[in-house]
């Protein structure tokens, strides 16, 4: 009889094991999409959104308003026309850079330095980061008009 119990135990004839709950189906793990890379073109990083400037204003009111912005934002402390100071000479900047690039530089200088090769080069040359001055989208075209009016 002991032999029968031993054989039935080895063959699995004992009582059935308790039922196991069904395993939950595996859930898919979705990785977040990578952030889009900045596209750098002749106007600077495409991730910096500024209005596309078609033409630089030559209106007297815009130039006068731009001069006020230039002074109020402290631009003369670092920039002059016809000579280098702390920052680059502004004379001829509107022929060297596109209006959109210049506006991006006014409005987002620290981001431009990180993403735009020209801005990185300027930082390497002048060794001074242009600080963010809080130039608004309304002020930028006027500041650009003033700078263009001062070029020789």
Secondary structure as the mmCIF struct_conf table of DSSP 4:
data_model
#
loop_
_struct_conf.conf_type_id
_struct_conf.id
_struct_conf.beg_label_comp_id
_struct_conf.beg_label_asym_id
_struct_conf.beg_label_seq_id
_struct_conf.end_label_comp_id
_struct_conf.end_label_asym_id
_struct_conf.end_label_seq_id
HELX_RH_AL_P HELX_RH_AL_P1 UNK A 2 UNK A 10
TURN_TY1_P TURN_TY1_P1 UNK A 11 UNK A 12
BEND BEND1 UNK A 14 UNK A 14
HELX_LH_PP_P HELX_LH_PP_P1 UNK A 15 UNK A 39
STRN STRN1 UNK A 40 UNK A 41
TURN_TY1_P TURN_TY1_P2 UNK A 42 UNK A 43
STRN STRN2 UNK A 44 UNK A 45
TURN_TY1_P TURN_TY1_P3 UNK A 46 UNK A 47
BEND BEND2 UNK A 48 UNK A 48
BEND BEND3 UNK A 55 UNK A 55
HELX_RH_AL_P HELX_RH_AL_P2 UNK A 60 UNK A 72
TURN_TY1_P TURN_TY1_P4 UNK A 73 UNK A 74
HELX_RH_3T_P HELX_RH_3T_P1 UNK A 75 UNK A 77
TURN_TY1_P TURN_TY1_P5 UNK A 78 UNK A 78
BEND BEND4 UNK A 81 UNK A 83
BEND BEND5 UNK A 85 UNK A 87
TURN_TY1_P TURN_TY1_P6 UNK A 91 UNK A 92
HELX_RH_AL_P HELX_RH_AL_P3 UNK A 93 UNK A 96
BEND BEND6 UNK A 97 UNK A 97
HELX_RH_AL_P HELX_RH_AL_P4 UNK A 99 UNK A 107
HELX_RH_AL_P HELX_RH_AL_P5 UNK A 109 UNK A 115
HELX_RH_AL_P HELX_RH_AL_P6 UNK A 117 UNK A 126
HELX_LH_PP_P HELX_LH_PP_P2 UNK A 129 UNK A 132
HELX_RH_AL_P HELX_RH_AL_P7 UNK A 137 UNK A 150
#
